[in-house]
Amino acid sequence: MATATIDQNQPSPLSEAARTGRRFLRSIRRELRYAMATTSGRIGLPLVTFYILLALVGPWLAPYSPTEFHLADRFAGPSTTYFLGTDEFGRDIFSRVLSGATSIIGVSVAGTVLGLLLGTLVGLTMGYVGGKVDEIVMRLMDGLMSFPSLLLALLVLTTLGSSHINIVITIGVVFMPSVARVLRSATLSIKTMEFVQSARIRGEPALYIVFREILPNTMPVLTVEASVRLSYAILLASSLGFLGLGVQPPSSDWGLMISEGRSHIADSPLIVLSPAFAVSTLVIGVNLLAEGLREARELPKED
Amino acid sequence: MTTINLNGAAPSVDESHVEETGHAPLLEVRDLSVTFHTPRGSVRAVRHASFTVHRGEVLGLVGESGCGKSTVAFATMRYLPTTAEVGGEIRFEGRDLNSMSSAELQSIRGDRIAMVYQDPGSALNPSIRVGLQIEEVLHAHRSMSRQEAQERVAELFESVGLPNPARIGQRYPHELSGGQQQRVVIAMALACEPDLLLMDEPTTGLDVTTEATILDLISELKDRVNAGIIFVSHNLGVIARVADRVAVMYAGQVIEEAPVRDLFSNPSHPYTAGLLSCVPAPVTGDGAVPLLRNIPGSVYPASAPNVDACLFADRCPIVQDICREQAPPEIVGASEGHPARCFFPERVNASIWGDPEPRRRRRREVGGTPLLSVDALHQYYGTDRKKFIFFGPPARRPVRANVDVDFEIGAGRTLGIVGESGSGKSTAARSIAGLERRTSGEVLLEGEPLARDVADRTDDQRAKIRMVFQNPAASLNPQLPIGHALVRSIRQARGLGRREARRNARALLDAVGLGGEYMERRPRELSGGQQQRVALAAAFAADPDLVIADEAVSALDVSVQAQVLNLITARQQREGTAFMFITHDLGVVRYISDDILVMYGGYVVETGPAETVLAPPWSPYTEALLSAAPIPDPDAEPSRIRLEGAVPTLRQPFKGCPFADRCPRNLGDLCDNTPPPMRVDPANEHHKILCHIPLEELAIEQRKAIETREKLVRR
């Protein structure tokens, strides 16, 4: 074996990882640039960017603390003091919407990332390995997928207890099977391609082929899947909030706000409408971005 | 009288001429330009192309990929996406198609103008019986009754030579062979007796033997139907066979137009001359192989703007200053009606592309152990066991892709493997490379047995066998730089450090004519030919003793194919690398091979040194294959052996000879029911033929056939 000589020249794993990370970012940037060439992408990407920025700086922009009671101003209408009015405890709705962005976007992005990681790992390896192992693991995935996602989430959260981490884990587990399926089918078609065969003839180890040769080529599929999953994650996270299984009161969460404001909808519709508007525009933005990414794949590649 | 104007702007003389003669030509395309506007810039597929088509003639539209020939055909049908901007005029019987409403176009399409597409498999609706699909056309344009339409369909099927014309309409497309499907598509195009027939690479997806029968049909049709035909092809041999006049396209322009004989004998544009000299010629008698000429550089890109210069200037061997300063005018070349877009048509001849020099002598047989020997290789796909014990799809017989394949490759020699698709040639290659696990049989490399799976072979064994694939775009990882595969290969095989490996990789790129600056480029920045050269460099990186090239030049244009073939032979001469060269192109096999192996239905039907395989006695299959190959010479008399039917599906084991049901020399019961013996040619012990007919008899019969043909030609 020639490995001994190769090893001395092997770069440190750290620089290798940094390089992989840079390449990863670069390919994401490329996908997004392509998406900006489509109408859906041009609307979706700024929307999503806006909300992500909001999640990062929202709490600092809020004029009031989201949990501060203004008992004298309960159910106030929109005014220059309270842009969107106040709720039953006199909390400023505008501030609550602003600071709510962090938790929902944080949770759904983290959940999506976890789901993609797990799903990619399973999908790639099963797609490449094939045979009986693949058959068994994918049937398990099918089993997992047959649970309605909300029901599965409820089950996990009621047993584990509600916390940010647990919501993230739940979303990750719920998403794993469908991501795995998509990645597996992408892998199945890529692994028959000639450059993979060339790598086999060169004698590359299976792990190398899977992660270095195949994985980068699943990027287009992966970005589309990620954006679709993200919109589901936002919906799932806010549904959980609505059901009282997400972030606990008094912290502000859009789903929770809708749930709390329900009983006052006739008197003060803005309590419900503001977070509902936020959730829906965010989901629409993500969906448009997903659509843009998908459309961009159909465009001829630049030379 | 043809009026052709290559120069874009139409001089008034031409127009008045048309009016004077009283009738407009069938199709007159003037100054046609098609630009696709995409979010990533404009693609100028056609730049000011002009030509005319008359009734009863076949205009061959020839050019390499990306020259805009198919776009011209689609523009004539007005089948273009909304992103296309069409300029110029397309006059069909004097009426401008560009200004017609979509309703008017709809009534003309399929009725007066019909199209035959490249892929019959996707031109037919897979879920509708083929007869019904043609009835629909008749219904739409002719409002025939059911009964009449059915009779007409049967008539059409008969006229395109489909067997059992009354009944075959009941079949679905998948129940027909590729050749039969294409006949159905042609029948559909002929349904309304169109005045103009567009054929876009109608034989490109077919095997040579099937291609020959379809070309026969087309050349017979042109006499029978009074229509103008535009025949688009990249294959000069096919064009020579069917076209009356030829328009050569380059970078979206028609650069030369001439009657077919004139074009082939006296090309007036350097590009045409170059194309003709790129086609591999048969080896001369003394065993010296002429060097292939090639056209350096690559095609003027479609993304580049229109410039006031000759677009071929950068690749032209006789380029002058004027060529770069202004666009060449239309010049009448060698004779009347032979315009070429060149300032110096009289200087054009084959020798401007360099003198053919003898490149090498063929290697004579060398003794000792062969480099690779394959003994009784069997490759079956699938088993007759069920996937699951109690349920699942019913078991099917395995596909017998390779049955009892034996051959050897001597060190430094080239073995050419020919056969139609489905003959098992790629399977054999993949088994040897270890990409497929063979069912049984021995593969020995320098006398050492090779494991079935490439992963189980030693590093040393892996380094000795490398493979190059057909599709250059898929051979390189699109997400990684060009240098990646090379560097990996060098490090894996020779254990060099990163820096050392990179230096070696640069040298390899240099050797295939690409500079070291290509190391960091992505595959998509390269043309197909450049990609294939990188794939070759990657294969050479390990210093292999054997390179398996699976249809490695089939996807390339002739000019680029020549570059790649020259690289392969140069490597062989310098390093003594052996090649296993798989192709369906007989011209290439003839040019490159020391030994030839002919496969059919998973069996080896003939094998031996090239000169013995290419001369009688042939196996009847080799004979048919050779006679079907299109030759780029309009005067070559097409030989008369035509195979009907299709390559058999390989699930059913053959009772007798695998070729029996299509063999023109079938002896009857013996061939159908008894497996034939492998006969050894008494003249050369390495030459073997799988046939029931004794070889002496075969040789006599085949020589007789050649003589009668020659007599016919002389007459």
Boltz contact constraints between the chains, C-beta under 6 A:
constraints:
  - contact:
      token1: [A, 2]
      token2: [B, 495]
      max_distance: 6.0
  - contact:
      token1: [A, 5]
      token2: [B, 495]
      max_distance: 6.0
  - contact:
      token1: [A, 6]
      token2: [B, 495]
      max_distance: 6.0
  - contact:
      token1: [A, 9]
      token2: [B, 497]
      max_distance: 6.0
  - contact:
      token1: [A, 9]
      token2: [B, 498]
      max_distance: 6.0
  - contact:
      token1: [A, 37]
      token2: [B, 39]
      max_distance: 6.0
  - contact:
      token1: [A, 193]
      token2: [B, 474]
      max_distance: 6.0
  - contact:
      token1: [A, 194]
      token2: [B, 469]
      max_distance: 6.0
  - contact:
      token1: [A, 194]
      token2: [B, 474]
      max_distance: 6.0
  - contact:
      token1: [A, 194]
      token2: [B, 475]
      max_distance: 6.0
  - contact:
      token1: [A, 195]
      token2: [B, 475]
      max_distance: 6.0
  - contact:
      token1: [A, 195]
      token2: [B, 476]
      max_distance: 6.0
  - contact:
      token1: [A, 195]
      token2: [B, 477]
      max_distance: 6.0
  - contact:
      token1: [A, 197]
      token2: [B, 435]
      max_distance: 6.0
  - contact:
      token1: [A, 200]
      token2: [B, 454]
      max_distance: 6.0
  - contact:
      token1: [A, 201]
      token2: [B, 433]
      max_distance: 6.0
  - contact:
      token1: [A, 201]
      token2: [B, 454]
      max_distance: 6.0
  - contact:
      token1: [A, 201]
      token2: [B, 467]
      max_distance: 6.0
  - contact:
      token1: [A, 202]
      token2: [B, 489]
      max_distance: 6.0
  - contact:
      token1: [A, 202]
      token2: [B, 492]
      max_distance: 6.0
  - contact:
      token1: [A, 203]
      token2: [B, 462]
      max_distance: 6.0
  - contact:
      token1: [A, 203]
      token2: [B, 492]
      max_distance: 6.0
  - contact:
      token1: [A, 213]
      token2: [B, 477]
      max_distance: 6.0
  - contact:
      token1: [A, 216]
      token2: [B, 479]
      max_distance: 6.0
  - contact:
      token1: [A, 217]
      token2: [B, 479]
      max_distance: 6.0
  - contact:
      token1: [A, 300]
      token2: [B, 38]
      max_distance: 6.0
  - contact:
      token1: [A, 301]
      token2: [B, 524]
      max_distance: 6.0
  - contact:
      token1: [A, 302]
      token2: [B, 40]
      max_distance: 6.0
